[in-house]
Amino acid sequence: MKHQRVALASSIALTFGWSLAIDIHAQEIDLPRIDIVGREDNARSKIPGTVDVINQKQLEILQPLSLQDALKTVPGVNIRGDEGGLGSIPNIGIRGLNPNRSQKVLLLEDGAPIHPSLFISNASYYSPPVDRMSGIEVLKGASGLQYGPSNIGGVVNYLSKTPEQGFKLSAKAGNYGYQLAQIEAGGKSDSNGAIAGVNIIKSESNGYQDNGYQMNDILFKAGVSINPDQWLSIKYTHYDNNINTSYVGLRPNQYSSKLSSNPAPNDYFVTQRNAVDINHSWEISPLTKLNTLLYWSKLDRDYWRQSISARNADGTVFKACDGITNCMFGRNREFQMLGIDSRVSHEYRALGIQNAFEFGVRLHTESQINQMVASTSYAKSGRVSGHEENKANSMAVFAQNRFLITKDFALIPGLRLESYQQTRNNILTDKSGSAKNLETIPQFGATWQVIPELQIYSSVYKGFAPAQLATAINEKGIDQQLAPERSTNIELGLRGKNLGFTYDAALFSMNFSNQIVNQSLSAGITKANGGKSLHQGIELALGFELVHGWSLSGNMTYIPVAKFVGSSSMGNDGNRIPYTPDLVSNFGVNYQKNGFNSLVSLNYLSHQFADSANTVNSNSTGTLGEIPSITTVNWSANYSISKSLKIFGVVNNLFNKRYISSRSPDGIFAGAPLNFQAGMSYQFF
């Protein structure tokens, strides 16, 4: 069925690409969507927090295999090692927060949430392919309260490509059996203001640890002008991926002997996601704008894992499948999410000063079917041994006002209210229960344009993340009375540019009064624990345009403090937070001339601990122990032979450095060895 679906979509794309190509000279159109930074030239200067934007040109220079590869270049971001599928399962952390399943970061695509759920289980199982993105926005600081929940670390918004006129074919290939084919087709019309297009991707790889995948992705986007002041757009995405990956990593002796085979060959992570976004924008007046997003998504995640009999330094012993004893278990989940997010902005003058007011409301509902399926064979079917049907509803309201005290100095107070109710229902035991909460999230920010080349910004705000359902309500349906995760966040920064020099620096502090560790097998936690922690550090990013097409860029994040405060079951007082390197840095040398681009980049992560006890020596199963510092070098290049034809390629881990990227969830996950991809694209106009 998957191959038939892709073949049908490809046929539609071919027909669509030629039939809709009405007017090559059609006007450039921006389809309505919710941006977290904004498209205006001065959008960044209005935000009292750290802002990072990776545009399409930078993505073309980087040639990343995944969105996580691109995010590695952003200050403050730490990516935990790939579990398989070349970035299909994201583990993103920001400013010292544990990157496990990206639970401390809010992930959006065109403003719509792409976590499977926000209040039931926000562990991320899906990451769209980077090849259909035009950019990435990363927001850290007080303005993140406009989006939520679970935005303590920050908000990441992936921007999908807007359809372009014509028809484009792209293909890439590399070692470890990597292949990718992409079709982009689009058209525009001046007669009725219509724009539409499709983007189809098929990709597969054997994986560098025999943990291969087969992925298909389809994007359809269309929009129309209702009248000169209103636009309506629709986006549909389909994604399916079958990854031969597992929680089980290598054991110490397997890692030492450089084992290249899959340590859990019978485990599979199978996902399918369908989503629809409908956007409406209305310029009510030159000073008043209304944006409304209606979003729906359905994600199916089947995770089949073979039961483990024993673990030792030499390997993992799995329970044999004899047709009698249960040996394979499927943790199979279906998530559905539906919401509407509407926000209005209005500029006005009052009290003798200029103001900009923004108000938003979001209504959101989600559900989860969570089943445990036991099998006596390798077949992905069997007896249902666990069955829950869970729900959550929420309503959020936010308001903020930008007081422009002078033409260069602004104060931005804001407030978000998040009300939510979670319900857990065990179908087999007929036990159910619910929990509800109302959270008030204030913020106060300021920006000061000292001189045209220098702006200072600062903010104080409350971070908030709800306890996920499995920790908020126990298996018997009893509300655990868990307070949400809360932190007091402070940020002070400066940014600017002068001639060919750009800079951005920020001091930050996140003081958690209550930190929730969600019950999650992937994190190795068996119960929820509350406790205090403190994160303090600095980010610095610099760029410099040299002569003759050369440029330099670099950034670093130094987090000397990422510790538990007071002893608890989370960790002892003063111990470092797991998976928090104290130094992350990137450095790049870029050359651009006559359509040719080349980038050599270096990425460094200092040592990390895999557990809250800060264990240094490896244990016999490889799950504990220090993770040594990591330095990798990548080289990418692309060349526009003509307006239509481009060639490109990348070599990752150029010096074939062998390193440990993670000891979680269960064993050593080796970093990707030297790998390369090369390809070409041709644009038919």
Secondary structure, DSSP 8 states (H G I E B T S, - for coil): -HHHHHHHHHHHHHHHHHHS---TT----------SS-SSTTTGGG-SEEEEEE-HHHHHHH--SSHHHHHTTSTTEEE----STTTTS--EEETT---GGGTTSEEEETTEE-SS-SSS---------GGGEEEEEEEEEGGGGGS-SS-SS-EEEEEE----SEEEEEEEEESTT-EEEEEEEEEE-TTT--EEEEEEEEEEE--TTS--EEEEEEEEEEEEEEETTEEEEEEEEEEEEEE---SB-B-HHHHHTT--S-SSTT-EEEEEEEEEEEEEEEEEETTEEEEEEEEEEEEEEEEEEE-EEEEETTEEEE----SSS--EEEEEEEEEEEEEEEEEEEEEEETTEEEEEEEEEEEEEEEEEEEEEEESSSSS--EEEEEEEEEEEEEEEEEEEEEESSSSEEEEEEEEEEEEEEEEEETTTTEEEEEEEEEEEEEEEEEEEEETTEEEEEEEEEEEE---HHHHB-TTS-B-----EEEEEEEEEEEEEETTEEEEEEEEEEEEEE-----BGGGTBSS----EEEEEEEEEEEEEE-STTEEEEEEEEEEEEEEEES-BTTB-TT-B-TT--SEEEEEEEEEEETTEEEEEEEEEE--EESSTT---S--TTSSSSEE--EEEEEEEEEEESSSSEEEEEEEESTT----EEE-TTBSBEE---SEEEEEEEEEE-
